[in-house]
Amino acid sequence: MPTAVLKNSIRRLRFENNMTQEELALRTGVSRQTVMSIERGQTNPSVLLALKIASALNSPVTEVFWMEGSLVPV
């Protein structure tokens, strides 16, 4: 059965921007725990939060988040 999984490059981009999880959390209005959970792939962000994270990391949203796998055919 095909499954799609949301992947991200938040950790790498944070390091490239010399930013801690706490700094990213403050810039996006969420807790450090939320950033950590998204970064680890345990939680999927809302569309708005994904856009805020990409903006805070000075990157296009498609560089920060992408889908691996495939959708279930209809």
N, C-alpha and C positions, 0 to 999 in steps of 0.2 A: 504494500500500500504506500503510495507516494505521500511524503509529508514535507511541508515547507517550514523552515526554521529561520527566524530573524537573527542575523549575525551583526556584530558591530566592531568598530575600530576605536572605540572611545579611549581605551587605555593608552594605545599608541599615540593618538592625537593629543591626549592630555599631556603626555610626556614631551611631545614635540612643542607644545605650547607652555611648558614649565608650569603646569596647573595641577593642583591637588584635587582629590574628589570633593573636598570641602569647598574649594573655590568654584568648581563647576556647579556644585549644588547651590551655592549662594547666587551665582549668575543666572541660574535657571529657575530658582524659587522652589526647589525641592530639598529633601533631606539628603545627607551624605549616604545614608543607608539605601535610599532610592537609587542614587547614582551607582552605588556599588552593585546593587541587584540587577540593574539594567546592563552595566558593564560586564557582569558575569553571565548574562544571558538567562537569568532566572525570572526576569520580568520584562515584558514588552512595554515600551512607552506609548503614550497617546501620540497622535500625529502632532499635536501642538508641542508637546514636550520634545519629541524628536527634532522638530524644527528649531526649538530653543537651544537644544544641545548642539546641533550643527552650527548655529549662529555663534554660540559661545566659543566653539572650537575653530571658528573662522574657516569652515569647510562646507561643501555642498552636502545636503542630507544624504545623497546617494554614495558619498565617500564614507560617511559615518555608519550608515545602516544599509544592509542588503539582505536578500533572501537566498537561502541555499535550499536545494531540494525542489520539489515541484508540487503544484496544487493537485488536488483530487479531480480527475476528469468528470465532467457533468454528462 
